[in-house]
Amino acid sequence: MQQIANFIIRYKTSLLYMLLLFIALAFTVQSHSYHRSKFFNSANWFSGTVYSASSSISSYFDLDDENRALVEENTQLKRLLLNSPVLDSVELDTTEINYTILPAQIIKNSYANPDNYITINRGKRDSVKQDMGVITAKGILGIVEITSNRFAAVQSILNTKSTINAKIKNTNYFGSLTWDTKRYDVVQLEDIPRLVPLLVGDTIVTGAMSSIFPENIPIGTIKKFDLNASKSFYRIDVELFNDMTNLKNVYVIENINRPEVLQLESEINNQ
């Protein structure tokens, strides 16, 4: 209290001046409409600027929550989409569930090696298992190979060991999707017969022969194509929809019917 009193005594002249200035300004604003309008316009501009800055700061710190909400919403939509009879049209009354989908995030990404792997923040405790498919909002990414309790290693499509069933969209012509290690944004589709009409820009999607990925998941577009050495099949360069150097949010897919399909195939092979 003594310090406050000392402060007032020390700066009494300045404080008195500020008080009188404030009273003078108040009387001026009240008695002149022009000054009053200028004052309120300035006050509105100042408060608007402050509120705008405050809103921007709040929005920035809320980005994580908003992103999580968007990912969850996308997960629900993709679940509907993957379980629709036709992937190009979502049927909200779908009752048969063939695929489950789990959102995840990439914590390590590799794309410059011949055999690339991607680490995601989902593992055994999230029911992630080997041979589950992994996709992004734009297309396929790879297949889960190894899992720990909290994480999983995904074999990227940019991996020389990767072979995925793929086809030309809106046709039944399918082949194997591989990678020749030359470019991180281009993979190769092989074994498409030469009789198939192709155009640069045609869309390539997952085929129906895979027990891991649903049919018609986007992959990329035809960049160029040539006949192989036997002149019987095309070797097609496919430009990926995914930017493999800039990935964050992904979705892990499980085909609920896969164990039954594998069991049936095993019984046939053992006959």
Steps between C-alpha positions, in 0.01 A plus 500: 500500500787737585655430158175600326486821697863577418430433131203743499701770679797458266294517180215720622557762228493246217201319646309828541583591140375161372179534703427849368584388144260209527222729635562750218485230236182360650329841492621557141366166380166552677444856371602456132333245275799491262746417778253251646467312169878496449552369852253215464630409154852485640381299799316258273807461279723438801264251663443328167873465445548360850211254462625393157849434635356317799283288271797416278707395799218287639443340162869418473505322836175322412644355177587166660145454628354603165732265313404212727132574440554511125693174502224333700237633260704377203531161668123469531450604138766259374344219704170563322677527167704182534197298602280622217442259210645763264782719628395789277168542681441488875187321614404616847278198562785249463462222758775255404840598636792349308774746598596679817706818487726656762659848481872527565791738455841452342790552739777393260496506122753346261492541122862521379605136550433192283301345786308775679299465819268742675438499877154586631377564856265202517586148610380180660311680775295667224433160336738576213637179350728388221360525146258783569481761226596863557360786291482879507225737392645485148589134452685189615819520703607147587444189711572443870794262539606509866322623813606582855267591784463866397647522149503329162745486211329536163659365184468796264392463137848649443655167591651246260324222694157661457257337257141625502211399278392799293287569193396767255192676639162394361649186342579146612856508368737459794868445564769536767612834641876511565776762536820532299664738757563774242249762618314541829188629323470228233432125532452234234198293399590178318322210327228707330434327160592694187142477369382739775445856371706741713520877521741722689302639793286188555443431870648195671324355806524191719366180346246251625756220542644642821388376840667800665369808318143564389449532127526846339728671753683772297867451416595742224482575128681360196808710426630290211492138378705263283487135400731262686771286341253233387273769348204328668446720804524868586737647752324809628645789699244619754533846652381477860222713644684503833793731556717237667731768644224681690271265691345525846149361551427145380235230542557134585255262330404151610310260277279317749444216254870446425561214750206308354626557144852387592365191678296405195796549267719293733252213493490510120881497475522205742267279299 
